[in-house]
Amino acid sequence: MKTIYRSFGLQGMITVPGDKSISHRAVMFGALADGVTTIHGFLKGADCLSTIDCFRKMGIQIEEKEDTIYVHGKGLHGLTAPTETLDVGNSGTTTRLISGILAGQDFTTTLSGDASLNSRPMKRIITPLSMMNADIKSEKGNGCAPLVIHGKPLTAIHYQSPVASAQVKSCVLLAGLYANGKTSVTEPSLSRDHTERMLRSFGADISSKGCTSTIAPPESLQGQHIEVPGDISSAAFFIAAALITPNSEVYIQNVGINPTRSGILKVCEDMGADITRKNVREEGGEPVADLMVRSSDLHGTVIEGSIIPTLIDELPVIALMACCAEGKTIIRDAHELHVKESDRIEIVSRNLSAMGADIIPTEDGFLINSRCDEHDIPILHGASIACAMDHRIAMTFAVAGMNADGETIITDSDCVDVSYPGFFSQLESISL
């Protein structure tokens, strides 16, 4: 449990933990490569540690020395059968991506996670993998984990994905490493492209055109040195906090600004945010920048369409920003929020309403109107917040509590360790 009080400003320079998506992939691809892959800036959150644990159970030596992870790869066909169920914890990324890899192995594996993970939809990967001749089954027949995967030779396909999902796309492309020809995935709009960028750096024959990515099975992958940038999904909470908390100026170093992930920056700018990108550069094929964020008078906007996949994980904290902005904000086309670690449409609406916000949940998003006092100061008050053990909900309402009267109690605050160990102490360290 964590109690949050109003802040009178945020001031300071921070770095945020390494990108979760990139950290997962660096371990997975390093395990399948020949030679050693070194990973600097790896996110040591529970989800990424689940990925490490799974590959260790399949015979991969992974060691940590100071602030670097060393993955001793054994090649595309070097994994060995685990002697127990692979525990994926709460990590949907681990589950969906590793399923594509396991589908092409010569052994059988069972994947299972916690109660939340085992209620999340896996039919979205079962369908395309089955089209590739994979033998993958939901153990309980409900389209969810536990998943039982009997590895076998795979058939190349061109998959038309009904959703823009990097996890689905990556699952199919990774299965394509073991297929009998070129495998392609076409999405309705472009999802994050970390898999394509990183596999290319490992030596894979992978190309992208528009919303279609294509991979040919390589003879081998080669170990790499990976510099993991700060996770923009983690930076989002400090961006939002600095924008809506008066008397704030926060400098966030080394943030990944991959255009398939940085939709929050565009939305913030559309809302009138004062954000300056500094020291823009590229590291390991990923664009990176430092961000100077200052308190701003925000205004409402409409968030919809192709930008949604580029900020899907940031929508809870964007909804909070909208509560503190002048006018109306409409968020739509975000059906995916229903099947995250929690039903984020329901839980964001319920908790923000409990704090006095004017927010209406819709089938695919929110309608939000700001509520201000006679001095045009947004009105929020403290409340007891249950997060359904969803890390992004807990962090969103920590930021909300810093802009609310009274005390805000986050009852299941420990869940932030999934992606951001030390989040609360870092937030407190720059609060006035």
Disulfide bonds with the S-S distance in Angstrom:
none
